[in-house]
Amino acid sequence: MGMGSDFKEFAMKGNVVDMAVGVIVGAAFGKIVSSLVENIIMPALSKFTGGVNFSDLAVSFGTGPNGKEVLVKYGVFLQSIFDFIIIAFVLFMAIRAINRLKKPPVAAAPPPPPRQEVLLEEIRNLLAKR
């Protein structure tokens, strides 16, 4: 077998195709979540914190050799943390729902024994004590 046919066999396996679809959908979902955080959550959070724009939060370390200001933009980092938390929560909820669908229903507890059997067991236990 040549390298081309080996690659074709590898690429057409079900798991590889499923993974590729998952990566593409995940990338699109990531963009949606980033937009949600940047355009909805952070402005609302900014409104509640007195107009602080999180993407502008930074610490300056002076100017670099090229004359530009050197900044540590921790506000952008905070937005990335919000992105991560939202994505992780949504994935948790999705996996939880999928796992619920996979689990077989819990079997009902067996019905209690008939009253006659209970009485017979009590009599047997009393006789065994003698």
C-alpha positions in Angstrom: 0.0 0.0 0.0 1.2 3.5 -0.8 1.2 6.5 1.4 -1.8 8.0 -0.3 -4.0 5.0 0.2 -2.9 4.7 3.8 -3.8 8.3 4.4 -7.1 7.9 2.7 -8.0 4.9 4.8 -7.0 6.8 8.0 -8.9 10.0 7.0 -12.1 8.1 6.2 -12.3 6.3 9.5 -15.5 7.2 11.4 -13.7 8.6 14.5 -11.5 11.0 12.4 -14.5 12.4 10.6 -16.4 12.7 13.8 -13.5 14.5 15.4 -13.2 16.9 12.5 -16.9 17.8 12.7 -16.5 18.3 16.5 -13.5 20.6 16.0 -15.4 22.7 13.4 -18.5 23.0 15.5 -16.4 23.7 18.6 -14.6 26.5 16.8 -17.9 28.1 15.7 -19.3 27.6 19.3 -16.2 29.3 20.7 -16.8 32.4 18.4 -20.4 32.5 19.6 -19.4 32.4 23.3 -16.7 35.0 22.7 -19.2 37.3 21.1 -21.6 36.7 24.0 -19.0 37.6 26.6 -17.6 40.6 24.7 -20.9 42.1 23.5 -23.4 41.2 26.2 -21.9 40.0 29.5 -19.0 42.4 29.8 -20.9 45.5 28.9 -23.6 44.5 31.4 -20.9 43.8 34.0 -19.3 47.1 33.2 -22.6 48.9 33.8 -22.8 47.3 37.3 -19.2 48.1 38.2 -19.6 51.8 37.4 -18.6 52.0 33.8 -15.3 50.0 34.0 -14.4 48.7 30.5 -12.7 45.4 31.2 -10.9 45.2 27.9 -9.1 48.5 28.8 -7.8 47.3 32.1 -4.0 47.1 31.9 -0.8 47.7 33.8 1.9 49.8 32.1 5.6 48.9 32.3 6.8 52.0 30.6 7.9 52.2 26.9 9.6 49.6 24.9 12.6 50.1 22.6 10.3 50.9 19.7 8.7 53.8 21.7 5.4 52.0 22.2 4.0 51.5 25.7 4.4 48.0 27.2 1.1 46.9 28.7 -0.1 43.8 30.5 -3.7 43.6 29.5 -5.3 41.7 32.3 -8.8 42.9 31.3 -8.6 40.9 28.1 -7.4 37.9 30.3 -10.5 38.3 32.5 -12.7 38.2 29.4 -11.0 34.9 28.3 -11.7 33.5 31.8 -15.4 34.3 31.4 -15.3 32.7 27.9 -13.8 29.5 29.4 -16.3 29.4 32.3 -19.2 29.7 30.0 -17.9 27.1 27.5 -17.1 24.7 30.4 -20.5 25.1 31.9 -22.3 24.5 28.6 -20.2 21.5 27.9 -20.9 20.2 31.4 -24.6 20.5 30.8 -24.4 18.9 27.4 -22.4 15.9 28.6 -24.7 15.6 31.6 -27.7 15.4 29.3 -26.0 12.9 27.1 -25.1 10.7 30.0 -28.6 10.8 31.3 -29.8 9.5 27.9 -27.2 6.7 28.0 -28.0 5.4 31.5 -30.6 2.7 31.8 -33.6 3.5 33.9 -33.2 2.6 37.6 -35.0 -0.6 38.3 -37.9 -0.3 40.7 -37.4 -1.8 44.1 -38.8 -5.3 44.4 -42.2 -5.4 46.0 -42.3 -6.3 49.6 -43.0 -10.0 50.4 -46.6 -11.0 51.1 -47.8 -10.7 54.6 -47.9 -14.5 55.0 -44.2 -14.8 54.3 -43.3 -12.1 56.8 -45.4 -13.9 59.5 -43.8 -17.2 58.6 -40.3 -15.7 58.9 -41.2 -14.2 62.3 -42.4 -17.6 63.5 -39.2 -19.3 62.2 -37.0 -16.7 63.9 -38.9 -17.2 67.2 -38.5 -20.9 67.0 -34.8 -20.6 66.2 -34.3 -18.6 69.4 -35.7 -21.4 71.6 
